Amino acid sequence: MFKELTDKEYKEIRKREDEKGVYLLEITVPGDSEDEIIEYAYMRKGQYPEGESSATEIHVTYYDGGRPISGTSAARCIDGNWKIL
C-alpha cells in the first residue's frame, strides 16, 4: 500500500510484528522541500504495547523543520480491501 501512496524511496523507521504478522510499520519519505519529511504510519486494528487502533489504517504526517505541520488518514482497509482516503 505504501507504494501506491508514494512513488519515492522510503526509509523504515519502526516495525513491530506478532504471531499474525506486521501490526505496526512507520516509514518516512522526503518531502518537496529539503526541510520537509513525510511520515506514513500503518497500524493493524487492535490493541498493542505501542497503542490502539479501531481500524487497520495508514496515517500520514507532514513535518517541516522537524515539527509536525499537518496530518490525516491516508488509507483504510475495509473488508480486506484498501481504500485510499
N, C-alpha and C positions, 0 to 999 in steps of 0.2 A: 504494500500500500504506500510506503514511503516513496517509492519510485514514481508513483502516479502523482503524488503531491509536490515533488520537487525533482527537477532534472539535474541537480547539482550533486557533486560528490559529497557524501556526508561523513561525519565523524561520530562514532558511537561513544556516548558519554557514560551511560549506565544501562546494564541489562541484568534482569533477575528472572530466574526460572524456578519452576516447581515440577511436580510429577506430571502435570498436564502440558508443560512447555513454557514458553516465554509469557510472563504476565506483566512485565514492565520493560520498556525499551525507550531510552531517550537518546536522540541524535541532534547534532547541530549542523547547519549549513551556513556558508557565508551569505550575507545579505547583499543589497545593491550598492551600499557604500562600504568603505573599509572598516567603519566602526559598528556596522550592523551585523548581528548574528541572529539566525532564526533557529529556534529550538522546537522540535517535534517530540511529543511525549505520548507513547502508547501505553494504555493500561487495560488489561482484560477485566471484565466485570467480576467483582468480588472484593474481599477484604484481605489485605496483605500487611506485612510489617511497615511498608512504605506509605500506606494509605488505603483508601477505599474508593471504588468506582461503582456507580449504579448501572453503568453500561460499558461495553467494550468500545473505546473511543481513542482517537488521536487528537490531541490538543496542540495548538501552535502558539508560541510566544515569541514576540519580536523584541530584541534587545538593541539598544543604541548606546554605545559607550559603556557597556556592562550593565545598564539599567533596563528593566523591562518597560516597554512603552505601550504595548498592546498585546492582545491575545484573544483567541477564540477556539471553538471546537472546529476541527478541520474535517474529520470523517468519523462515521459511526458504523459499527457492524450491527445490522438488523437481520435477524433470522438467517445468519450465516453469510450475508452479502454486505459488502462495504458500500457505503453511500457517502460521497463527498458532499460536505455541507456548505 
